[in-house]
């Protein structure tokens, strides 16, 4: 699920980098791929916010509830 989420998140970020002024700063500093990996790891370890438009859209497309508990369970590579 983590790889699927990252792939969809990259698409969402690429779209927003090109079309959303709120993402202009991030677009000038990084790539969608690098940001998607950094943010996904941050979501798993609790250091990133889940409130961005791109993250919310990726979570919705993947069917992951927008809660930290649900996304950690879905994105964790180790399943209990």
C-alpha positions as CSV (number, residue, x, y, z in Angstrom):
1,X,0.0,0.0,0.0
2,X,2.9,2.4,0.7
3,X,4.2,2.2,-2.8
4,X,0.7,2.7,-4.2
5,X,0.1,5.7,-2.0
6,X,3.4,7.3,-2.9
7,X,2.7,6.9,-6.6
8,X,-0.7,8.6,-6.3
9,X,0.7,11.2,-4.0
10,X,3.4,12.1,-6.6
11,X,0.6,12.6,-9.2
12,X,-1.3,14.8,-6.8
13,X,1.8,16.9,-6.0
14,X,2.8,17.2,-9.6
15,X,-0.7,18.5,-10.5
16,X,-0.6,21.0,-7.6
17,X,2.9,22.1,-8.3
18,X,1.8,23.1,-11.8
19,X,-1.7,24.5,-10.9
20,X,-2.0,25.6,-7.2
21,X,-0.3,28.8,-6.0
22,X,-0.3,27.3,-2.4
23,X,2.3,24.8,-3.6
24,X,4.6,27.4,-5.4
25,X,7.1,27.5,-2.6
26,X,7.4,23.7,-2.4
27,X,7.6,23.5,-6.2
28,X,10.6,25.9,-6.2
29,X,12.4,23.9,-3.6
30,X,11.9,20.2,-4.4
31,X,10.4,17.6,-6.7
32,X,7.0,15.8,-6.3
33,X,8.9,12.5,-5.9
34,X,11.2,13.8,-3.2
35,X,8.4,15.5,-1.3
36,X,6.1,12.5,-1.5
37,X,8.7,10.2,0.0
38,X,9.7,12.7,2.7
39,X,6.1,13.4,3.7
40,X,5.0,9.7,3.6
41,X,7.9,8.8,6.0
42,X,6.8,11.8,8.1
43,X,3.2,10.6,8.2
44,X,4.4,7.2,9.4
45,X,6.6,8.5,12.1
46,X,4.2,11.4,13.1
47,X,6.4,14.3,12.1
48,X,4.3,15.5,9.1
49,X,0.9,17.0,8.7
50,X,-1.9,15.2,6.9
51,X,-3.8,18.4,6.2
52,X,-2.5,19.4,2.7
53,X,-4.7,19.1,-0.3
54,X,-2.4,16.7,-2.1
55,X,-2.2,14.3,0.9
56,X,-6.0,14.4,1.4
57,X,-6.6,13.6,-2.2
58,X,-4.1,10.7,-2.2
59,X,-5.6,9.3,1.0
60,X,-9.1,9.5,-0.5
61,X,-8.0,7.8,-3.8
62,X,-6.3,5.0,-1.7
63,X,-9.3,4.6,0.5
64,X,-7.4,5.4,3.7
65,X,-9.2,7.3,6.4
66,X,-7.6,10.7,7.1
67,X,-6.5,9.9,10.6
68,X,-3.0,9.4,11.8
69,X,-3.9,5.9,13.2
70,X,-5.4,4.8,9.9
71,X,-2.6,6.1,7.7
72,X,0.1,4.6,9.9
73,X,-1.6,1.2,9.7
74,X,-2.1,1.5,6.0
75,X,1.4,2.8,5.2
76,X,3.5,0.8,7.6
77,X,5.5,-1.9,5.9
78,X,5.2,-4.1,9.0
79,X,1.8,-5.4,9.5
80,X,0.8,-6.8,13.0
